[in-house]
Amino acid sequence: MPRTDRRPDFRLDGFEPASEAVGEAFWNHLDAESESMTTLAAHHSPDGRHSFYVIHNGAVTWGIPGEPQLIAAHIERDSTAMTYAFDHAELPLPAMAQSWLIKRGCPAAAIALLPDMGTTAADTATVALQQRLMRDADHFALLDSYTDDASRQPQTVVLLQALGERVQKPFRVLLEQADLDSFTHTLREGGFETLEEAVNWMEDRSTPLPPPAPSTARTAGQRGLPSAPPRMPGRTR
């Protein structure tokens, strides 16, 4: 039985980049490594103007250790001028990629992961946190992440900071742990009052994640996760 081709279909036949800079950026961020990419989810608007993708980039494994392996990509086409533009973000967790796309107009129900694309949630706590991330990830800035896929139990740790919120613990750590034998994963969240406390836990991990404090308010107009998140001071690879 032939293997299904999961490489992303960007649907750009007959289209040209809207500018030289767009074409160069598209090559650098998407097209150059497309042979190593797998489409985890995709949605195309009925009028063909917009396409949204959650992509796993296998080429990242051969780069800097720990870098995010997922790409959220939004392509916008002009069928009159036959040109396209795009935006993208490199993110560590599928729910964060889905949230990024939802904030850019993708229907939430349309960007669910395709069947057999990745591990499944091991418990209801994981499902609830993933759903909250899809809805509210733009309440936080991504400060750092590290993806370790070198064993049968891959882990991804993510550091976030609350945006425009009055919270007791503005720094959040997410820990996703996968089990490739059962093909399931868990996702947990912890809250910290200071950046130093969060970094110390990420480096040590000898104690359970402390519970996060609930948010009380959010400033209107805050946008989502940056497509090129700043690196955390003092973080070593």
Secondary structure, 3 states (H helix, E strand, C coil): CCCCCCCCCCCCCCCEECCHHHHHHHHHHCHHHHHHEEEEEEEECCCCCEEEEEEEEHHHHHCCCECCCEEEEEEEEECCCCEEEEEEEEECCHHHHHHHHHCCCCCHHHHCCCCCCCCEECCHHHHHHHHHHHHHHHHEEEEEEEEECCCCCCEEEEEEEECCECCCCCEEEEEEEEECCCCEEEEEEEEECCHHHHHHHHHHCCCCCCCCCCCCCECCCCCCCCCCCCCCCCCCC
